[in-house]
């Protein structure tokens, strides 16, 4: 009998999943480990820099920067569900994950991607109000309302993906092999002995709900562009604050679409290394690009980070002179 299953009342119960995405990496295991660790360190560095900068600098305690801070924190949460386990697997000869661990990993990764869409939708709404309705901006985007917005931006993805994960967990499985480097609910559901209505309806509702986010963002940008075309000041504001958001949104949507479409319609003839990259890119590209793009484009954040670096460099120079 497979070690990934136990028998209870003549029914095979899956206790451990096998991840097959790393089956062909024996010759360059160490190289991949070093590169992956470097990427994870960069993700922590750039996101933590934005988070600390926004928290420490009181002039950045504005809705746009608060949403950005939450976006960066969400990036750290999502990647934490993948990179530590992946780094461990790179140095291990067996690539398995417990049933509970697999469900937890899928839940955190899915809810992180969903929270990305929620936070980006909030950022689009913030820019719409700031540019299209500037006279009522401070009455609509009060501290209390911003806190409520952020709370629901975290709560709704958590709730929707919790329901989806619970539905997946109640399915009886007839397999334990996951052809990927990490767990996701859709692949676990594919192992079910029989499809249930809930495992079809709930994901369909979630996709529709977040497609609504994309429609809302598109609508807000149509109004933003119309408004900004009539004023040089508004256009400059659009280029300064909306371009980073639009770029981040494009990166997240494309990464999600590539991953989703490949997972469902990808060819088995594609090399394993390319499959692994397609699986990783949503946990690699957005968490790095988002904080870097905002850090370079938003003047206040860029200046604050550069001032901090210069101040510390000057202090180190003085210490060396004294020594």
C-alpha positions as CSV (number, residue, x, y, z in Angstrom):
1,X,0.0,0.0,0.0
2,X,1.2,3.5,-0.7
3,X,2.6,5.4,2.3
4,X,0.5,8.3,1.3
5,X,-2.7,6.5,2.2
6,X,-4.2,4.6,5.1
7,X,-7.2,2.4,5.2
8,X,-10.2,3.2,7.4
9,X,-13.3,1.1,7.1
10,X,-12.2,-0.2,3.8
11,X,-11.9,3.3,2.4
12,X,-8.5,4.7,1.3
13,X,-7.8,8.0,3.0
14,X,-5.0,10.3,1.7
15,X,-2.7,11.6,4.5
16,X,0.3,12.8,2.4
17,X,0.6,14.3,-1.1
18,X,3.5,13.8,-3.5
19,X,4.7,16.9,-5.4
20,X,6.3,15.9,-8.7
21,X,7.5,19.3,-10.0
22,X,11.0,18.8,-8.7
23,X,11.6,15.3,-10.1
24,X,14.3,16.4,-12.7
25,X,16.5,18.9,-10.8
26,X,19.1,16.5,-9.4
27,X,22.0,18.1,-11.4
28,X,21.3,21.7,-10.5
29,X,19.6,21.4,-7.1
30,X,22.2,23.7,-5.3
31,X,22.1,26.3,-8.0
32,X,18.3,26.5,-7.8
33,X,18.4,26.7,-4.0
34,X,20.9,29.7,-4.1
35,X,18.9,31.5,-6.8
36,X,15.6,30.9,-5.0
37,X,17.0,32.0,-1.6
38,X,18.3,35.1,-3.3
39,X,14.9,35.9,-4.8
40,X,13.2,35.3,-1.5
41,X,15.6,37.7,0.3
42,X,15.0,40.3,-2.4
43,X,11.2,40.0,-1.9
44,X,11.6,40.5,1.8
45,X,14.0,43.4,1.3
46,X,11.9,45.4,-1.1
47,X,8.6,44.8,0.5
48,X,9.9,45.4,4.0
49,X,11.5,48.6,2.9
50,X,8.2,50.0,1.7
51,X,6.3,48.8,4.8
52,X,8.8,50.3,7.2
53,X,9.0,53.5,5.3
54,X,5.2,54.0,5.3
55,X,4.9,53.1,9.0
56,X,7.8,55.3,10.2
57,X,7.1,58.4,8.0
58,X,4.0,60.1,9.3
59,X,3.7,62.2,6.1
60,X,2.9,58.9,4.3
61,X,0.0,58.0,6.5
62,X,-2.4,58.6,3.6
63,X,-4.9,56.2,2.0
64,X,-2.8,55.4,-1.1
65,X,0.3,54.6,1.0
66,X,-1.7,52.6,3.5
67,X,-3.1,50.5,0.7
68,X,0.4,50.1,-0.7
69,X,1.7,49.0,2.7
70,X,-1.0,46.3,2.9
71,X,-0.2,45.2,-0.7
72,X,3.4,44.7,0.3
73,X,2.5,42.9,3.5
74,X,0.2,40.6,1.5
75,X,3.0,39.8,-0.8
76,X,5.1,38.6,2.1
77,X,2.2,36.5,3.4
78,X,1.7,34.8,0.1
79,X,5.3,34.1,-0.6
80,X,5.8,32.7,3.0
81,X,3.4,29.9,2.2
82,X,5.6,28.8,-0.7
83,X,9.3,29.7,-0.5
84,X,10.3,28.0,2.9
85,X,8.7,24.7,1.8
86,X,10.2,25.0,-1.7
87,X,13.7,25.7,-0.4
88,X,13.4,22.7,1.8
89,X,12.3,20.5,-1.1
90,X,15.2,21.7,-3.2
91,X,17.6,20.1,-0.7
92,X,15.4,17.0,0.0
93,X,15.3,13.8,-2.0
94,X,11.6,13.3,-1.2
95,X,9.0,15.9,-2.1
96,X,5.9,15.3,0.0
97,X,3.5,17.5,2.0
98,X,0.9,16.5,4.6
99,X,-2.8,16.7,3.8
100,X,-3.3,19.5,6.2
101,X,-0.2,21.3,5.1
102,X,-1.3,21.1,1.4
103,X,-4.7,22.6,2.2
104,X,-3.1,25.3,4.3
105,X,-0.6,26.2,1.5
106,X,-3.3,26.3,-1.1
107,X,-5.5,28.5,1.1
108,X,-2.8,31.0,1.9
109,X,-1.6,31.3,-1.7
110,X,-5.1,31.6,-3.1
111,X,-6.2,34.1,-0.5
112,X,-3.1,36.2,-1.0
113,X,-3.8,36.4,-4.8
114,X,-7.4,37.4,-4.1
115,X,-6.3,40.0,-1.5
116,X,-4.0,41.5,-4.2
117,X,-7.0,42.1,-6.4
118,X,-9.0,43.6,-3.5
119,X,-6.2,46.0,-2.6
120,X,-5.6,47.0,-6.2
121,X,-9.3,47.7,-6.5
122,X,-9.2,49.9,-3.4
123,X,-6.1,51.7,-4.9
124,X,-8.0,52.3,-8.1
125,X,-11.0,53.7,-6.2
126,X,-8.6,56.0,-4.2
127,X,-7.1,57.4,-7.4
128,X,-10.5,57.8,-8.9
129,X,-11.8,59.9,-6.0
130,X,-8.6,61.9,-5.6
131,X,-8.5,62.9,-9.3
132,X,-12.1,62.8,-10.5
133,X,-13.8,64.0,-7.2
134,X,-11.1,66.0,-5.4
135,X,-13.5,68.2,-3.4
136,X,-15.0,65.2,-1.6
137,X,-11.8,63.2,-1.3
138,X,-11.1,63.9,2.4
139,X,-14.8,63.2,3.4
140,X,-14.9,59.9,1.5
141,X,-11.4,58.7,2.4
142,X,-11.4,59.3,6.1
143,X,-9.2,57.3,8.4
144,X,-12.2,55.3,9.7
145,X,-13.4,54.5,6.2
146,X,-9.9,53.5,5.1
147,X,-9.6,51.1,8.0
148,X,-13.0,49.6,7.1
149,X,-11.9,49.2,3.5
150,X,-8.7,47.5,4.4
151,X,-10.5,45.2,6.9
152,X,-12.9,44.0,4.2
153,X,-10.1,43.7,1.6
154,X,-8.5,41.1,3.9
155,X,-11.7,39.6,5.3
156,X,-13.6,38.8,2.0
157,X,-10.7,36.9,0.4
158,X,-10.1,35.0,3.6
159,X,-13.8,34.0,3.9
160,X,-14.3,33.1,0.2
161,X,-11.1,31.0,0.1
162,X,-11.9,29.4,3.5
163,X,-15.2,28.2,2.2
164,X,-13.5,26.9,-1.0
165,X,-10.8,25.1,1.1
166,X,-13.4,23.6,3.4
167,X,-15.3,22.3,0.4
168,X,-12.1,20.8,-1.0
169,X,-11.3,19.2,2.4
170,X,-14.7,17.4,2.5
171,X,-14.1,15.7,-0.8
172,X,-13.1,12.0,-0.9
173,X,-9.8,11.6,-2.8
174,X,-8.8,8.8,-5.0
175,X,-5.2,10.0,-5.6
176,X,-2.3,11.6,-3.9
177,X,-0.1,12.8,-6.8
178,X,0.1,16.6,-7.4
179,X,2.0,17.5,-10.7
180,X,3.3,20.8,-9.3
181,X,5.8,22.3,-7.0
182,X,3.1,23.5,-4.5
183,X,-0.5,22.8,-3.6
184,X,-3.5,24.6,-5.0
185,X,-7.2,23.8,-4.4
186,X,-8.0,23.0,-8.1
187,X,-5.4,20.3,-8.3
188,X,-6.6,18.8,-5.1
189,X,-10.2,18.8,-6.3
190,X,-9.0,17.0,-9.4
191,X,-8.0,14.1,-7.2
192,X,-11.6,13.7,-5.9
193,X,-13.3,10.4,-6.6
194,X,-16.4,12.3,-7.9
195,X,-17.1,15.9,-8.6
196,X,-19.5,17.7,-6.3
197,X,-21.7,20.7,-7.2
198,X,-20.0,22.8,-4.4
199,X,-16.5,22.3,-5.8
200,X,-17.8,23.7,-9.1
201,X,-20.1,26.5,-8.0
202,X,-17.9,28.0,-5.3
203,X,-14.7,28.5,-7.5
204,X,-17.0,29.8,-10.3
205,X,-18.5,32.4,-7.8
206,X,-15.0,33.4,-6.6
207,X,-13.7,33.9,-10.2
208,X,-16.9,35.9,-11.1
209,X,-16.5,38.0,-8.0
210,X,-12.9,39.0,-8.7
211,X,-13.7,39.5,-12.4
212,X,-16.1,42.1,-11.1
213,X,-13.1,43.8,-9.4
214,X,-11.3,43.9,-12.8
215,X,-14.4,45.5,-14.4
216,X,-14.6,48.1,-11.7
217,X,-10.9,48.9,-12.1
218,X,-11.4,49.2,-15.9
219,X,-14.4,51.5,-15.3
220,X,-12.4,53.7,-12.9
221,X,-9.5,54.1,-15.3
222,X,-11.8,55.1,-18.2
223,X,-13.1,58.0,-16.0
224,X,-9.6,58.8,-14.8
225,X,-8.2,59.1,-18.3
226,X,-11.2,61.2,-19.5
227,X,-10.7,63.6,-16.5
228,X,-6.9,63.8,-16.8
229,X,-7.0,64.7,-20.5
230,X,-8.6,68.0,-19.8
231,X,-5.9,69.2,-17.3
232,X,-2.1,69.1,-17.3
233,X,-2.1,69.1,-13.5
234,X,-4.4,66.0,-13.4
235,X,-2.4,64.3,-16.1
236,X,0.8,64.8,-14.2
237,X,-0.9,63.4,-11.1
238,X,-2.1,60.5,-13.2
239,X,1.4,59.7,-14.5
240,X,2.9,60.0,-11.0
241,X,0.4,57.9,-9.0
242,X,-1.7,55.9,-11.4
243,X,1.0,54.5,-13.7
244,X,2.6,52.4,-10.9
245,X,-0.8,51.1,-10.0
246,X,-1.7,50.3,-13.6
247,X,1.6,48.6,-14.1
248,X,1.2,46.5,-10.9
249,X,-2.3,45.6,-11.8
250,X,-1.2,44.5,-15.3
251,X,1.6,42.3,-13.7
252,X,-0.8,40.6,-11.3
253,X,-3.6,40.0,-13.9
254,X,-1.2,38.6,-16.5
255,X,0.6,36.4,-13.9
256,X,-2.7,35.1,-12.7
257,X,-4.1,34.5,-16.2
258,X,-0.9,32.7,-17.4
259,X,-0.9,30.5,-14.3
260,X,-4.6,29.7,-14.5
261,X,-4.7,29.0,-18.3
262,X,-1.5,27.0,-18.3
263,X,-2.7,24.9,-15.3
264,X,-5.9,24.0,-17.1
265,X,-4.8,23.9,-20.8
266,X,-1.0,23.4,-20.7
267,X,0.6,20.7,-22.8
268,X,2.4,17.8,-21.2
269,X,5.1,18.1,-23.8
270,X,6.4,21.3,-22.2
271,X,9.7,21.0,-20.3
272,X,9.4,20.6,-16.5
273,X,11.6,23.6,-15.9
274,X,9.2,25.8,-17.8
275,X,6.2,24.3,-16.0
276,X,7.9,25.2,-12.7
277,X,8.5,28.8,-13.8
278,X,4.9,29.2,-14.8
279,X,3.9,27.9,-11.4
280,X,6.3,30.2,-9.6
281,X,5.8,33.4,-11.6
282,X,2.7,34.7,-9.7
283,X,4.7,34.2,-6.4
284,X,7.9,35.8,-7.9
285,X,7.2,38.6,-10.3
286,X,4.4,40.6,-8.5
287,X,6.0,40.6,-5.0
288,X,9.2,42.0,-6.5
289,X,7.8,44.3,-9.2
290,X,5.1,46.0,-7.1
291,X,7.3,47.5,-4.3
292,X,10.1,48.3,-6.8
293,X,7.7,50.1,-9.2
294,X,6.1,52.1,-6.5
295,X,9.4,52.8,-4.8
296,X,10.9,54.3,-8.0
297,X,7.9,56.1,-9.2
298,X,6.3,57.6,-6.1
299,X,8.5,60.6,-5.2
300,X,7.8,60.7,-1.5
301,X,8.7,57.1,-1.0
302,X,11.7,57.3,-3.2
303,X,13.0,60.4,-1.5
304,X,12.4,58.9,2.0
305,X,14.3,55.7,1.1
306,X,17.2,57.6,-0.5
307,X,17.5,60.0,2.5
308,X,17.6,57.0,4.8
309,X,20.4,55.3,2.8
310,X,22.4,58.6,2.6
311,X,22.0,59.3,6.3
312,X,23.2,55.8,7.2
313,X,26.1,56.0,4.7
314,X,27.2,59.3,6.2
315,X,27.0,57.8,9.7
316,X,29.2,54.8,8.6
317,X,31.6,57.2,7.0
318,X,32.0,59.2,10.3
319,X,32.4,56.0,12.3
320,X,35.2,54.9,10.0
321,X,36.9,58.2,10.3
322,X,36.8,58.1,14.0
323,X,38.1,54.5,14.1
